[in-house]
Amino acid sequence: MKDEYDLSTMKSNRNPYASKLKKPVTMRLSEDVVDYFKSMAEDSGVPYQSLINLYLRDCVAQHRKIDISWDAKN
């Protein structure tokens, strides 16, 4: 092994995983929702934020649509 390396002669490569990086976002979630995923995280050993991401990724992969409708009360 050399004592010193000249890194100025190295060529840089684009990160092939850059398109798969996660984007930080701020969300407001109900306390019971967070508690639910934290409980699942304890059982599975997977961080709760990763579980939320996995669930949302599954929704994307399955093209799930949410049905939000309220009954009109007269």
C-alpha positions in Angstrom: 0.0 0.0 0.0 1.3 3.5 -0.9 1.8 6.1 1.8 -0.1 8.6 -0.4 -2.4 8.5 -3.4 -3.0 11.2 -6.0 -6.8 11.4 -6.2 -6.7 14.4 -8.6 -6.0 12.1 -11.5 -9.0 9.8 -10.8 -12.1 10.1 -13.0 -15.4 10.5 -11.2 -18.4 8.4 -12.1 -22.0 9.3 -11.7 -23.8 7.5 -8.9 -25.8 4.7 -10.6 -28.2 4.7 -7.6 -28.9 8.4 -7.5 -32.3 8.0 -9.1 -33.2 5.5 -6.3 -32.2 7.8 -3.4 -34.9 8.8 -0.9 -36.2 12.3 -0.8 -36.7 13.8 2.7 -40.2 15.1 3.3 -42.1 16.4 6.3 -45.5 14.8 7.0 -48.0 15.1 9.8 -49.3 11.7 10.8 -51.8 10.8 13.5 -50.2 9.6 16.7 -52.1 6.2 16.4 -50.7 5.7 12.9 -47.1 6.3 14.1 -47.7 4.1 17.2 -49.0 1.3 14.9 -45.9 1.4 12.7 -43.5 1.7 15.7 -45.2 -1.4 17.2 -44.7 -3.3 13.9 -41.1 -2.0 13.8 -40.4 -3.6 17.2 -41.9 -6.9 16.1 -40.0 -7.0 12.8 -36.8 -5.3 13.7 -37.2 -2.9 10.7 -37.2 0.9 11.4 -40.8 2.3 11.4 -40.0 4.9 8.8 -38.8 2.1 6.5 -42.0 0.2 7.1 -44.1 3.2 6.2 -42.0 3.6 3.0 -42.5 -0.1 2.2 -46.2 0.2 2.7 -46.4 3.2 0.4 -44.2 1.6 -2.2 -46.6 -1.4 -2.2 -49.5 1.0 -2.8 -47.6 2.5 -5.8 -46.7 -0.9 -7.2 -50.3 -2.1 -6.9 -51.7 1.2 -8.3 -54.0 1.5 -5.3 -56.4 4.4 -5.3 -58.0 5.8 -2.2 -61.8 6.1 -2.1 -62.7 9.1 -0.1 -66.4 9.7 0.1 -68.6 10.9 2.9 -72.2 10.2 3.2 -74.3 13.4 2.8 -76.4 13.9 5.9 -79.6 15.9 5.4 
